[in-house]
Amino acid sequence: MTELVVLLGHHIGYSASPAMHNAAFASLGMDARYELGDVDPEGLAGAVAELRERGRVGANVTQPHKLAVCDLVDERSSEVDRLGAANTISRRDGRLIADNTDLPALKAELNAFGPVSRAAVLGAGGASRAVRAALEDAGAEVTIIDRDRWASMPELLREVDLLVNATPIGTGSDEMPVPTELLRPDLAVLDLVYRPSPTRLVREARAVGADARDGAEVLLRQAALSFSLWTGREAPVEVMRAALVTELGNHA
């Protein structure tokens, strides 16, 4: 019987996760597949309940469900309790266990920027919570810029040395979450959006001389951790990376 993993989210046709995970299953000779489960908020409880059925291994969870899903499982990891957000569900002995692999993936990616003293995070959803926790654990002072503070962005960005876009703005488009004139060489940028790769925000930041990265590596890191939680096996990271590069096209 083919085992099934799904990605629970809404308007998620852009996702590169199926390409990575299906390549991983194939490389290890596993009879399993990864599918998109596009559900609106009203359908989330039913979709989570289906994870208890025979043949279901678990799920990833993305926007806008990372917060709501925490109340629909049997057990939550310490990271999920801390953040109030989950991105991975594993089915074990009929019970649903929620984890958050975003946090360790973000910590690893943020290390590439070196020490950060002050950071601004765009957005206030589940991804934003993980970013904030990762930055605070690294000793950074964090400012959250949600919709209510959008008009104050010029002032809020003036004193920070890292900007993280934790909104979906720019996904599959050339839209910018930040006016180009606010970018500067000493403002590093991490855009969690990964399609297109690189995003316009990353391209514009690099154009002014800033260190800028898109979300492809974060996606890969969290995917590998989720894969191990579902299967109990080490994820074939290089296979997954090759599938991601093929899916997104050449990126840097």
N, C-alpha and C positions, 0 to 999 in steps of 0.2 A: 504494500500500500504506500503510495507516494505521500510523504509528509508535507505539510503546508505551513509556511510562515507568511504573514501579511504585513503590509504597512498601512496603519490606520491614520488617515488624515483626510483633508478636504481640499479639492482642487490640487491634486498632487501628481498630475500627469507628467510633470517635468522630472520626477524623481529618477535618480541614477542608481538607487539601491537595488532594484531587481537585477540589473546587469552585474553588479559586484557579487551579490549573494548566489545567484544562479551559477556564475562561473566558479565560485568556491565549492558549491555542492558538487558540480560536475567534476572538478579536479580531484575531489576526495572520493568519487564514486558513490555518492550518497543519493538515494532515491528521495529527493526533496525538491521543492520549488518555492520561490518567493514571488508573491503577487501583490499588486496594489489593491488596497481595500478602501476606496474613496467613499467616505461616509460623512454626512453632515452631523452637527451636534445632537440632533434628535435621534439619530441612528446609532450613536456610539455605544450605548449600553447593550443593544442587541448584538452588535459586532463583537464586543468583548465577550459576551456570553458564548458566542460561537467558538471562541478559542478553547473552551472546555471540551469540545467534541473530539472523539477519537481521530487521530491522524493530524491534529493540530500541534505544532511545536511551540508557537509563540507569535510574537508580533513586535514590530517597531511602531512607535507612535510619534507623529509629527503634528505640526500646527493644523488645526487649533485645539488639539485634544490633550496636550501634555499635562495640563493641570487637572482637567475633569477626570481623566482615566484613573487617577490615584484613588478615587473613591469607589472604583468598580472591581478592585482586585482583592485577593485574600491576604496578601502580605506585601510589605514595602521594605526595600532596603534602607539602610541608614541615610544614604545619599538622597533617596526619594523623600524620606521624612524631613530631611534638612531643607530641601529645595521646594517641596510641594509640587514637583514635576517629575514625570517619568517619560523615558523614550524607548524602553524595552520591557516586554512582558514575556516571561517564560512559563510554560505549562509543566508542572511537576506533580505527578501523582494526582492529577485532577485539580490541583490548586494553581492559581495564577499569582505569580510573583513579579512585582514591578521593580525595575532597576533604572538607573540613570547612567548611561555610558557617555553622555555628552560631557560630564564634568571631567573625568580623567582625560578624555580626548582633547578638551580645551586646555587643560593644564599643560599637556605635552606641546600643543601648538603654540601657546603663549610663551613657553620657554625659548622659542626660536627668536623672539623679539628682544630678549635680554631683559634686564631690570626695568620695571614700569612703576613709576611713583604715583601718577594720576591718570585715570582712564575715564572715558565717557562711553556709555553703552546705549545704543539706540534701541528702543523697544522695551516692553515690560512683560513679555510672555515667558513660556517655559525655557526657551533658549537663553533669554536675557538673564534669568535666574541662575542658570549654570555658569554663564560668563561672569556674572558678578561674584559668585562664590569662588571661582577659579582665581580671579584677580585679587579678591580679598585674602585668600589663602597665600597668595604671593606677596602680600604686604602693600598692595596698591590701594589708594583712595579712589572710590568709584562713584561716578555721577550717572544716574539713570535718566535718560532723556526720553520720556514717553510723549504721547500726543499732546498732553496738557502743557508740556514744556518746549514743544517744537519751536515756538516763536523766539525762545531764549537761546537757541542753539549757537548763534555767533558768540555770545558772551560765555556760554558754558564750555565751548571748545577752546577758548583762548588759553586756558591754563592747563590743558591736559597734554600728555605726550603719546596717548594711544586712543584711537577711536575704533569701536567694534560695532558693526552693523548686525544687530540680532533681530532685524525685521525681514519680511520677505520682499521688501522694496528692491527692485532690480532683477527679480527672478524672471527669466525669459524675456527681458526687455532691456532697453538702454536707459531706464529711469535711474535717477540719482537720489539717494536718501539724504544727501548733504549737498548744499550749493558748492560748486567747484571753487569759488573764491575763498572758502573756509579751509581748504586743504593747504598744507605747507610742508616744507621738507622735513621739519622736526616733529611732524604728527604722523606716527605710524598708523597703519590701517589694517584691520582684520575684518573682511566682509564674509559673513557666514553663508551668504548666497554663493552658489557654485555653478549656476547655469544662467548665462554664458560664463565661460571660464577662460580668461579672467573677466570679471564684471567691469562695467564702466567705472564704478567707484575705484576699483583697483587700478585700472588703466590711468585714470585721471590723477590718482595719488602718485603713481610712479612717474607720471609726466612732470610733476613738480619736484621730484627727487626724494619722495618718501619711501620708506620700507612698507610694502603693501602685499597682502596675501589674500587669496579668496578662500572659500570654505571647503575646497575639494579634499584637502588633507584631513581636516577635522571630520568630514563625512567618512573618509576611509578608516580613520582611527576608531571612531565610535562603532562603525559597522563591524570591524574585526572583533571588538570586545563583545558586541551583541551576539555575533556568530558563536563565540566560545561559550557564552551563557546558555544558548539554545542546545548546542550539540555536545558540550563537554570536551571539545577537541580544539586544538590550536588552529586559528584561522590561517589560511594560505594567503598571507597579506600581499605578496607580490602578484599572485594571480588576480586578486581583487583590484590591486592598483592598475594592472594592465587593462582589466575590463573597464575600469573607471575612465582611464585615459581614452580608450577607444570610444566609449559612450559620449564623453564630453568633447572629443576632438583634441587637437594639440592645445596645451595650455601651459602656462608657466607662472 
